[in-house]
Amino acid sequence: MYSLRGIKMLSLRHGLLWQTHTFTVFAIVNSRTMSVSTDNPEQSLQELNSDMIQVSGPLHDLDDASHSTPEPITSKPNYQACDLNASKTVKTAKTYAIANFCVSFTIVPALWFWWLSTFETKSVLASGSTWGYHLAQSIHHVNQALFLVTLLWVAYLMLAKPEPIKGPACLARRMWYLFHLVPMICYYATAEKLLVVKDLPILLYTALEVSRRFRTIVGLVFWFQYKPALPQPRHLSKTRTQSTTGDLFSAQDCTVIVPTVGPSEDNPAFDEMVCAILLNKLKRVIFSTNTEAAKEATEAKVKDLLKQLAAGDTTYQKEHRAKYLLHKNWMKYEAALTFDPAATHLVCENANISNKRQQFIKVVGAVETNIVVSTDDTAIWHPLFSHATLPAFNEDNVGLVGTRKWVKRLLYAWNEKYGYTRSIAHFCAFRIWNMVGALYLIRHNFDISAFWTSDGGLFGVSGRACFIKTDIVQDPDFQTKFLNERAFRTVDYFRSHQAKWWYMQSIAYLFTLQGTAPLMSDDDNFITRWVIAHTKYTIRIQYSPEATMTTVLGGLKASTPSSTLWDDITPHKFPSQCVRWARTTFRQNPIALLDDQTIWWLTPLSVWTVYFPWMYNFALFWDGLAVTTYTFTSWYNDYGLWPLLLLIWSSKLVKTLPWFWEHPTDLVFFVVPVYHVLVYCHSLLKGYALWTVMDTAWSGRKNLPNAQPQTQQDAKKHD
């Protein structure tokens, strides 16, 4: 919480910035509202819960776990309710968010208006014979439309019925919504100035450049202010007797759910994932597989890993012992890497469907602990992962906790029999794609930690590994909407009422009567939005080395004598993953903006720094437009293109610096513009994702060989 002096100092820092996301409201006009369907759910929760498994059996009894009679659940967990102190904390967070929002949108526009006043104007309005005048007129007309749309939207937010949990309580407080007009006011003033300014190219270029760099600068300001929650000493808490520290929850208050397709060559991280979870010593681990074959393979693999863990002979234990051998707290890590077979109970259940959402809901009803940990079967935890993450729940109002993401640096196995040239090409491609996958996630680390610090806003808590309170995911309303979330219902409503028009009939095949089919992906975004908009809880981010989840991205297929050079350098999975993640953005951000609407009040600054920019941020387009505009300025004649290229080049190092700091040899692919080329190629992938946004499948995931999981339609019969 800022003091008055702190707010003044923050305002001085923000005074160096400018917020003119001039094209952001254009996304409102073009975006299509998406919502959650609750009508006629395809899967009854009563039917789903009737087949719910009962988790039991210690790890050392895994051989008999699948044959023994499950122990019935006799009691529900004693959940920590959101008390009055939690409500006060929520109000404090709102005040903090509104303060940052208002400071940013007061000082920054003042500086921008001063910048506009420094430009000389024409004595007589141009007659319209120049290209600059036509461009300024076009921008002016677009601005008028956008300003009107923004004004109507803000009026709707102010006059609509307030959201009962986290919305503004009275009309006087809802007046703060007027600050959302500030970006459009800046845009309007800029468009008016373009009609009369003498040096139009410089004004247009600076408007583009500052608008593009504003988000990064604001992120840096708050990134340096981030602080994780730290474990509390035991002597500070006399009532928390179950924890080994003074924290409210310990690892024995957690149940891990792992939706999986089973171990396979396509998932090299599976063994380490299992070892890391078991060494964190949580109370219970549930594997929810998609087929019976995957269940059998998972059980066999886990049994083998249990023996290796007991002997201390797993790759995970060896690597981490070597890593922390000279660490000052090496005894703490040694204790964490020692396997305790009595600490955790484990079960493996077949959900009989390849759908992460349904695999999760299928087993979540059997959870008896206060905390549920949802993790992917590709997520490798730090040995002290749970110990470093659980302190976030020391604040009673926290309901969902996100963690730090990292990518494992893969080791290359040389194969000299394929020739020197081919081996070098394969090595470079291997290292490049591993680096690109890492930088993709590390950029997310920067955005999430920075903008969560600013006002608690974030686009989504990663589903690779997140901690959530059990009462949230066991809520029947949550489960119904989680399983039946649909996209583009508004588009489908319009189609169904205008079906007689030929062009509507031509696209009718894209939609069902309730929008698209229930989404299989986007699960983490849904959970994030649900906690923000439909619960009394808040979200916290734990960004620390120990609260780190490591995954594998950017790998290549093994080179074979029959494979071509193109096969050797092309990733087999990462591009499809990028497309799926981009589709999630185009589907989920408009839901948060136009359907839930809570973020306009609860995290107002993130609306303009997270939700809108992620939809229109195509680096190839904006950098190309900036370069083109710059070539018409007098600066280009005086200094050439090198200053702008250096700015673009260096700006892409800001968020990715942690990876290059740890692996400096990869800088060679930054100096040689390999990374920059791939960034611009990602813009093309993002455009393709926008065009194919109706594809809701979980691309990038493969099943076990000879496994035939059920489709969603077949699963209805099973359930």
HELIX and SHEET records of a PDB file:
HELIX    1   1 LEU A    4  HIS A   14  1                                  11    
HELIX    2   2 PHE A   26  ASN A   30  1                                   5    
HELIX    3   3 LEU A   45  SER A   50  1                                   6    
HELIX    4   4 LEU A   59  ASP A   61  5                                   3    
HELIX    5   5 LEU A   62  ALA A   65  1                                   4    
HELIX    6   6 LEU A   84  SER A  117  1                                  34    
HELIX    7   7 TRP A  131  LEU A  159  1                                  29    
HELIX    8   8 LEU A  171  ARG A  174  1                                   4    
HELIX    9   9 MET A  175  LEU A  181  5                                   7    
HELIX   10  10 VAL A  182  VAL A  196  1                                  15    
HELIX   11  11 LEU A  200  TRP A  223  1                                  24    
HELIX   12  12 ARG A  234  LEU A  236  5                                   3    
HELIX   13  13 ALA A  251  ASP A  253  5                                   3    
HELIX   14  14 PHE A  270  LEU A  279  1                                  10    
HELIX   15  15 GLU A  292  ALA A  311  1                                  20    
HELIX   16  16 THR A  315  LYS A  323  1                                   9    
HELIX   17  17 TRP A  330  ALA A  336  1                                   7    
HELIX   18  18 LYS A  356  VAL A  364  1                                   9    
HELIX   19  19 PHE A  385  THR A  389  1                                   5    
HELIX   20  20 LEU A  390  ASN A  394  5                                   5    
HELIX   21  21 GLU A  416  TYR A  418  5                                   3    
HELIX   22  22 TYR A  420  ASP A  455  1                                  36    
HELIX   23  23 THR A  470  VAL A  473  1                                   4    
HELIX   24  24 PRO A  476  LEU A  483  1                                   8    
HELIX   25  25 ARG A  489  HIS A  497  1                                   9    
HELIX   26  26 TRP A  502  GLN A  505  1                                   4    
HELIX   27  27 ALA A  508  LEU A  510  5                                   3    
HELIX   28  28 ASP A  523  HIS A  534  1                                  12    
HELIX   29  29 LEU A  565  ILE A  569  1                                   5    
HELIX   30  30 PHE A  574  PRO A  590  1                                  17    
HELIX   31  31 ILE A  591  ASP A  596  3                                   6    
HELIX   32  32 ILE A  599  LEU A  602  1                                   4    
HELIX   33  33 PRO A  604  SER A  606  1                                   3    
HELIX   34  34 VAL A  607  TYR A  611  3                                   5    
HELIX   35  35 PRO A  613  TYR A  616  1                                   4    
HELIX   36  36 ALA A  619  TYR A  630  1                                  12    
HELIX   37  37 SER A  634  TYR A  639  1                                   6    
HELIX   38  38 TRP A  642  SER A  651  1                                  10    
HELIX   39  39 LEU A  657  GLU A  662  1                                   6    
HELIX   40  40 PRO A  664  LEU A  667  5                                   4    
HELIX   41  41 VAL A  668  VAL A  671  1                                   4    
HELIX   42  42 VAL A  674  TRP A  691  1                                  18    
HELIX   43  43 GLN A  712  HIS A  718  1                                   7    
SHEET    1   A 7 HIS A 345  ASN A 350  0                                        
SHEET    2   A 7 ARG A 284  THR A 289  1                                        
SHEET    3   A 7 CYS A 254  THR A 260  1                                        
SHEET    4   A 7 ILE A 371  THR A 375  1                                        
SHEET    5   A 7 ALA A 465  LYS A 469 -1                                        
SHEET    6   A 7 VAL A 398  VAL A 407 -1                                        
SHEET    7   A 7 THR A 538  GLN A 542  1                                        
SHEET    1   B 8 HIS A 345  ASN A 350  0                                        
SHEET    2   B 8 ARG A 284  THR A 289  1                                        
SHEET    3   B 8 CYS A 254  THR A 260  1                                        
SHEET    4   B 8 ILE A 371  THR A 375  1                                        
SHEET    5   B 8 ALA A 465  LYS A 469 -1                                        
SHEET    6   B 8 VAL A 398  VAL A 407 -1                                        
SHEET    7   B 8 THR A 548  THR A 551  1                                        
SHEET    8   B 8 ILE A 380  TRP A 381 -1                                        
END                                                                             
